[in-house]
Amino acid sequence: MFNNIFEESKSAIMRYFPERQIYLRSGGEVSYFVLKTRTQLLATTIAGLLSLWCVITIFNLIWGHNPFRGASQQNKLIKAEYERLLEDAEARYSNAQMQLTQQQETFERAARSFREKHATIAQLVNQPVLNSGEIGLTSTKYASAKVLRAPTVRDHLPRQSRIATIQTASLDTGTNLDRPLTNLDETQNSILISAESTTLDKIEKNRAIIEATDIDVDQILNAGGFGTGGPLVSVDNLSVNSDEYRVSTIKARAYEAKLLEGALESIPFGHPVDADHYKTSSFGVRKDPFTRRPAMHEAVDIASYYMAPIIATAEGTVIYSGKKGGYGKVVIIDHGHGFTTKYAHLAKTFVKRGQKVNKGDRVGGMGSTGRSTSTHLHYEVRFQGNVYDPDKFLKAGLYVQ
């Protein structure tokens, strides 16, 4: 049986692939080569295999069975893993960036709080008195009005209830700076609370002294070149119990204290006669020494010896020096904040117009020039052009150096 099959196969092969002679003619010469059955069979087999491979490949491409599918799938897995790692890295970066932003915001809030509190402490502690250069006055030994004792002529302004503490900044940045910064904030808060109490005492005493002159404090502050305005402290969006609000109010108190001390420098609290003296006539309606009829006396008369030293009762600028009708020889000084003082009936003046004078500077000698019956000083105090009783300024001046 096997022999029959073999013979039939061999016969079929010989029938389809007989030995062939291929002749070639070139240049009149004929040559040939023999193409044996084995060679034909081998070439046919190779061609058949190649054809089969092409058919299988095309079929796989059409139906998705890529022969490179294994390698492609591996590439996809590698790509997916890479994308996952990339997403994880981006998530970690975003998280780190968010934490960094939160830390930065925390530090910025703390820095703003420290700066604000430091500026307020500087106002309350380092610069308790208004710098004379800020208000356009010459710096002198009298540049700061010093309260000697608490005034009893007027009651203190009622102190409002205050929160006894300031919130400490909560720092949780996860760094070693949290504890030192918190300690610094607590120290600042302690200083602010203590300084605020001292500042409130000063404000109340200064207001009481100024009100002893029967002039409204706000009028005096508004009359000053810097009496209105000041740093803008917006509290519209702040809670009255918030840390920012407390610091802002303390800062406003410090600024108010400076304004009041600046006003005290301009108010003529000093005594105009630097010698033994006595009062001969008060402010108000009196019997005129010449007409013997009632007349308004817009000053106080103070008597002493001839050429007794007459001194400036506050620092300021001389706006008049010379003769002035019935006043005789006169010196008028502008002290700022709407205050002027007049020194009349002088025997001699020692200053000239435009000259800067300090509190205690000698401006003239007592005399009896003009409409006067004897040696004395006519001392007059005006605020915004209106006359006020100098006695009230002299009494209030007992509380101020």
Secondary structure, DSSP 8 states (H G I E B T S, - for coil): -HHHHHHHHHHHHHHHS--EEEEEEETTEEEEEEE-HHHHHHHHHHHHHHHHHHHHHHHHHHHT--TTHHHHHHHHHHHHHHHHHHHHHHHHHHHHHHHHHHHHHHHHHHHHHHHHHHHHHIIIII--S--GGGGT----TTSS--B-S---SS---------S---------SSTTHHHHHHHHHHHHHHHHHHHHHHHHHHHHHHHHHHTTTS-HHHHHHHSTTSS--S----TTS-TTSHHHHHHHHHHHHHHHHHHHHHHHHS--S-SB-SS-EEEE-SEEEE-TTT-SEEEE-SEEEE-STT-EEE-SS-EEEEEEEE-GGG-EEEEEEEETTEEEEEEEEEEE---TT-EE-TT-EEEEEB--SS-SSSBEEEEEEETTEEE-HHHHHHHGGGB-
